[in-house]
């Protein structure tokens, strides 16, 4: 359980990229496009693939499912095997192999960080997204790649975010640990502003 929550908080295909970290025009263009295309989005529904690699696992563990987001700050990852992760702004719910765990977001710094990063990606809040990190921006023909290196040394080596240029939505999120472990999410078949029920984000007892 602890390892699962740790990996979740350490939230790519490798493509040739042009470094533009020191290019003010590139950074300005990225931030403006991200803000313009994210500002009006209220809900996101898509498919996702989770890839997890840990030193205790011989091979990568892959799982798929559906992701739903609804402002403000509500997210759900529903796995094909019935597992579920729900965040509603105040509580975090993990259902794994039929076992249900509920944690208050404010009581756990790691969960607060996870929620902060995901919400910042969805709302294009660059200040919130990069707080505590040194950002490096790279650009390809179809994507922006934002790498966030923590200012303070810890088990997290870096966070790598890939945004699709066509709509500035999040394509991939990968968090690498110094140990070589990582957690990767790939998002596809994205649909915006479709009806998303409030009930999907209820935590319950």
Secondary structure, 3 states (H helix, E strand, C coil): CHHHHHHHHCCCCCCCCEECCCCHHHHHHHHHHHHHHHCCCCEEEEEEEEEEECCCCCCCEEEEEEEEEECCCEEEEEECCCCEEEECCCEEEEEECCEEEEEEHHHCHHHHHHHHHHHHHHHCCHHHHHCCEEEEEEECCCEEEEEEEECCCCCEEEEEEEEECCCCCEEEEEEEECCCCEEEEEEEEEEECCCCCHHHHCCCC
